[in-house]
Amino acid sequence: MGSPTLLTRFKTCYNEPHSKVLRTTKSSGLPQLRRRKSALVTDNSPNTATITYADAGVDIDRANRTKKRIKYLAHKTFNRGVLSEIGGFGALFAIDKQKYVNPVLVSSVDGVGTKLKVAFEMKVHHTIGADLVNHCVNDIVVQGATPLFFMDYLATGKLEPEVAEKVVEGLAEACKHNGCALIGGETAEMPGFYPEGEYDLAGFIVGVVEREKIINGKNVQLGDVILGLASNGLHTNGYSLARKLLFEIGGYTPESYVNELKGKVGNELMRTHKSYWPSVKRLVDGDCVTAMAHITGGGITDNLPRMLPRGTAAIIEMGSWTVPPIFEHLQKLGNVAQDEMLRTFNMGLGMLLVVPSAKFKKAQTVIERSGEKAFTVGRIVKGERKVIYT
């Protein structure tokens, strides 16, 4: 990695051997901070002051005070697959060769979008970390992959230790819940690049699936049933439109109580993105699904066709599931067309599953035992990889 830019970035990683920084994707985990040598002034100069990295806005000591807690949080997620300790340049993870005969790695990367804006205003940072992990987990489990490990990228103008700790705490708890290890990350402190009190967050996940058990839609058949797993709200998508409708057109603040929502606007928007892995794992183990779609940006309209094979289409029956009040209120506020709603928001369905007719009863039983709420929302028909609403 080259020398610091004029943005005076500081790198951090969970795996830094010395006490110079916080975390790093390149190092095995914790920060690898670098700084330019101070500009020394000769004795003949009237000004004998030296310039430090802290003067430029990057405080190494502040980062070091945060490091220990973050390392502890990451360590709590480690499992026997993690081979590296905090301190190397790269994190090591071993695949269980006794469990997988022909393993295939599945990866994904994502962020949480403008939901961060709501988090900044409400000063709620713990759930944002869980949002990110659960979103990424859902993205790979639709192919039948078991989550292995997760890494994150946190960038800010000025590192606030309390905020960073809350974010990583949410990441670690969600990783633990999903059975994957938080094995590394990077924190970049870039003065002048982000507004005060704001940061950006992204995550990278890797999972594994047996080659013969990859779920990619190739076994979808005409007549298969489509089940929808309930969402608990917006999850992490459609927030740019939601914020415009609620805060600009509706004139609400995060603290506004809305009768239609039976709660405050901010609380509704900060509901944590659900992870469907616990339920999906049981369905995959029971050979109950031939395709799955995580309903994220693009809604049902754009995400469902991604897992349909050629020659098939999906009929979705409107009114066959319960639409949470937040979506109805958003639509009413902006007189938003139904088509726009369906390709922007999840509309109450966070995951769609294609189930063979012969496995329908079994799938229902598995879902009920997992505590998930599911709806029969459609079926597979002849067509060209599109959604038909009825």
SULJO-V716267 format. One record per residue. N is the residue number from 0. RES is the residue in one small letter. NEAR is the number of other C-alpha atoms within 12 Angstrom. Layout:
BEGIN
N;RES;NEAR, N;RES;NEAR
END
This chain:
BEGIN
0;m;15, 1;g;12, 2;s;16, 3;p;22, 4;t;18, 5;l;17, 6;l;24, 7;t;31, 8;r;39, 9;f;47, 10;k;45, 11;t;48, 12;c;49, 13;y;52, 14;n;43, 15;e;38, 16;p;30, 17;h;24, 18;s;28, 19;k;31, 20;v;43, 21;l;53, 22;r;53, 23;t;41, 24;t;39, 25;k;31, 26;s;36, 27;s;36, 28;g;44, 29;l;51, 30;p;48, 31;q;43, 32;l;41, 33;r;28, 34;r;29, 35;r;23, 36;k;13, 37;s;15, 38;a;15, 39;l;15, 40;v;13, 41;t;11, 42;d;10, 43;n;8, 44;s;10, 45;p;8, 46;n;12, 47;t;13, 48;a;14, 49;t;18, 50;i;18, 51;t;20, 52;y;28, 53;a;27, 54;d;17, 55;a;26, 56;g;28, 57;v;37, 58;d;33, 59;i;34, 60;d;22, 61;r;26, 62;a;38, 63;n;33, 64;r;23, 65;t;34, 66;k;42, 67;k;29, 68;r;26, 69;i;44, 70;k;40, 71;y;25, 72;l;31, 73;a;44, 74;h;31, 75;k;26, 76;t;33, 77;f;31, 78;n;25, 79;r;21, 80;g;23, 81;v;28, 82;l;20, 83;s;28, 84;e;30, 85;i;41, 86;g;33, 87;g;27, 88;f;30, 89;g;31, 90;a;34, 91;l;30, 92;f;26, 93;a;23, 94;i;27, 95;d;19, 96;k;13, 97;q;10, 98;k;13, 99;y;19, 100;v;15, 101;n;17, 102;p;23, 103;v;26, 104;l;26, 105;v;31, 106;s;29, 107;s;32, 108;v;26, 109;d;30, 110;g;34, 111;v;41, 112;g;29, 113;t;28, 114;k;39, 115;l;35, 116;k;31, 117;v;34, 118;a;36, 119;f;25, 120;e;22, 121;m;25, 122;k;22, 123;v;30, 124;h;37, 125;h;30, 126;t;38, 127;i;49, 128;g;44, 129;a;41, 130;d;42, 131;l;48, 132;v;56, 133;n;47, 134;h;46, 135;c;48, 136;v;49, 137;n;43, 138;d;40, 139;i;41, 140;v;45, 141;v;47, 142;q;40, 143;g;45, 144;a;40, 145;t;43, 146;p;45, 147;l;41, 148;f;47, 149;f;53, 150;m;49, 151;d;48, 152;y;43, 153;l;46, 154;a;36, 155;t;33, 156;g;28, 157;k;36, 158;l;41, 159;e;28, 160;p;29, 161;e;23, 162;v;29, 163;a;44, 164;e;32, 165;k;27, 166;v;42, 167;v;51, 168;e;32, 169;g;33, 170;l;50, 171;a;43, 172;e;32, 173;a;39, 174;c;43, 175;k;29, 176;h;24, 177;n;36, 178;g;29, 179;c;39, 180;a;43, 181;l;56, 182;i;55, 183;g;51, 184;g;49, 185;e;46, 186;t;49, 187;a;46, 188;e;46, 189;m;32, 190;p;29, 191;g;21, 192;f;21, 193;y;19, 194;p;17, 195;e;17, 196;g;28, 197;e;33, 198;y;37, 199;d;38, 200;l;37, 201;a;35, 202;g;42, 203;f;38, 204;i;41, 205;v;35, 206;g;37, 207;v;37, 208;v;33, 209;e;26, 210;r;18, 211;e;17, 212;k;30, 213;i;31, 214;i;37, 215;n;28, 216;g;34, 217;k;23, 218;n;25, 219;v;34, 220;q;29, 221;l;28, 222;g;21, 223;d;33, 224;v;37, 225;i;45, 226;l;45, 227;g;41, 228;l;40, 229;a;36, 230;s;37, 231;n;32, 232;g;36, 233;l;46, 234;h;48, 235;t;48, 236;n;41, 237;g;32, 238;y;33, 239;s;24, 240;l;28, 241;a;39, 242;r;32, 243;k;22, 244;l;27, 245;l;34, 246;f;25, 247;e;16, 248;i;19, 249;g;22, 250;g;17, 251;y;21, 252;t;24, 253;p;27, 254;e;19, 255;s;21, 256;y;18, 257;v;23, 258;n;12, 259;e;19, 260;l;22, 261;k;16, 262;g;19, 263;k;22, 264;v;33, 265;g;33, 266;n;28, 267;e;38, 268;l;43, 269;m;38, 270;r;28, 271;t;33, 272;h;40, 273;k;40, 274;s;38, 275;y;46, 276;w;41, 277;p;27, 278;s;35, 279;v;48, 280;k;31, 281;r;27, 282;l;38, 283;v;35, 284;d;23, 285;g;23, 286;d;25, 287;c;37, 288;v;46, 289;t;41, 290;a;42, 291;m;45, 292;a;43, 293;h;47, 294;i;44, 295;t;42, 296;g;34, 297;g;25, 298;g;34, 299;i;44, 300;t;35, 301;d;28, 302;n;33, 303;l;44, 304;p;34, 305;r;31, 306;m;36, 307;l;39, 308;p;28, 309;r;22, 310;g;19, 311;t;29, 312;a;34, 313;a;44, 314;i;34, 315;i;32, 316;e;23, 317;m;23, 318;g;15, 319;s;22, 320;w;26, 321;t;26, 322;v;29, 323;p;25, 324;p;24, 325;i;37, 326;f;40, 327;e;27, 328;h;27, 329;l;41, 330;q;29, 331;k;20, 332;l;24, 333;g;23, 334;n;17, 335;v;21, 336;a;16, 337;q;22, 338;d;21, 339;e;24, 340;m;33, 341;l;34, 342;r;25, 343;t;33, 344;f;42, 345;n;43, 346;m;45, 347;g;39, 348;l;45, 349;g;46, 350;m;43, 351;l;46, 352;l;53, 353;v;53, 354;v;38, 355;p;29, 356;s;25, 357;a;18, 358;k;24, 359;f;28, 360;k;19, 361;k;22, 362;a;38, 363;q;34, 364;t;20, 365;v;27, 366;i;32, 367;e;19, 368;r;17, 369;s;20, 370;g;17, 371;e;30, 372;k;26, 373;a;32, 374;f;33, 375;t;31, 376;v;34, 377;g;33, 378;r;35, 379;i;41, 380;v;27, 381;k;22, 382;g;20, 383;e;19, 384;r;25, 385;k;26, 386;v;34, 387;i;27, 388;y;20, 389;t;13
END
